[in-house]
Amino acid sequence: MDSADASSSSRPGARRRYDVACVGNALMDHLAFADYAVLGELGLVPGAMTLVDVATTMRIGSRLEGVRQVPGGTVTNTAVGIASFGGSPVFVGAVACDELGDRYAADLEAAGVAAVLERLPLDPADADAATGRCFVVITPDAERTMATALGAGGRLDRSGIDTKVLEAASLVYFDGYLLDLPDAEAIVETILGATRAGGTALAVGLADAVLVERHRATLHALVSGGVDFVFANESEVLALSGSASVGHALESLSRPGLVVVATCGPAGALVGSGEGIAEVPAFPVAHPVDRTGAGDLFAAGFCFGVTHGADLAGAASLGSLAAAEVISHIGARPEVSLAELADEAGLLEVLGDR
């Protein structure tokens, strides 16, 4: 992928039909609590995402108890969070023509997210043509380990990316999991072409430290010249940069026009830009229940903020608020209005369009 000529000066400007276009894997999440011994039995790497097939997810499901189904996918969670803030997100992805696919589309619309879904036909001889699903195993320390069968979502290709939808957004966001798709290179080139042509800002989430190792060259190319915003946690930004500390990682990745946000759990977040590195505190959570979706919702608050006129610190504060809400309960979606929480916390004052 050649991104050397990519524009790095885009920033969310005039309001468009959508605040953020989120492109990603459409997955039905299956949430359950278990201890680390169960992860060992299932052959899952603690804290990581492992790609499996649909048959494997069925085996995993048979070993878990109290499984709760919630339409998800990392970028979808971000889109739902943006809607909860009162934003106008659109999700672009693929599902099968099955019951899970129908439920997925209806749930997005009910959550306030416009759904632009490629609907793929079922094949009785191909179990992996079904709508994708992800088993999220939550251990007693509130960490999440994921086993993902991409299913139809993994068959999203260039033809399923409506560039007019991307150009109708102030910001386009996708995460590293998109790079695992067979047609990933063509999809990313389509996204880059649409954002360059439309003067649309572009953001990427690093998603997973193991994934960073799989796609290091592509991610380096994007960070070097293809994107305007990067979201990562500590392990992800260290994996990409090879640095010994988050601060040094942000310095090493720095270039004009790039903003890199590294979330550091209870320690808050660091925001690296041409103005230096800013520290943003976390919102306290007395008893974290499930860290699933913390990064997704941080990205939601940040993306909502920058598309509504907030400065970088204000956008990061909105992200911290959203992350704190989502880790206070099971599941990767907010259970209360993030707009109301932000209003109560006095954070809506950071928005430049208010």
ABEGO torsion letter per residue (X at the ends): XBAAABBAABBBBBBBABABBBBBBBBBBBBBBBBAAAAAAAGBBBGBBBBBBAAAAAAAAAABBGBBBBBBEAAAAAAAAAAAAGBBBBBBBBBBBBAAAAAAAAAAAAAGBBBBBBBBBBBAABAAABBBBBBBBBBAAGBBBBBBBAEAAAABBAAABBAAAAAABABBBBBAAAAABAAAAAAAAAAAAAAAAAGBBBBBBAGBAAAAAAAAAAAAAAAAAABABBBBBAAAAAAAAGBABAAAAAAAABBBGBBBBBBAEAAEBBBBBAAEBBBBBBBBBABBABABGAAAAAAAAAAAAAAAGBBAAAAAAAAAAAAAAAAABBEABBABBAAAAAAAAGAAAABAAX
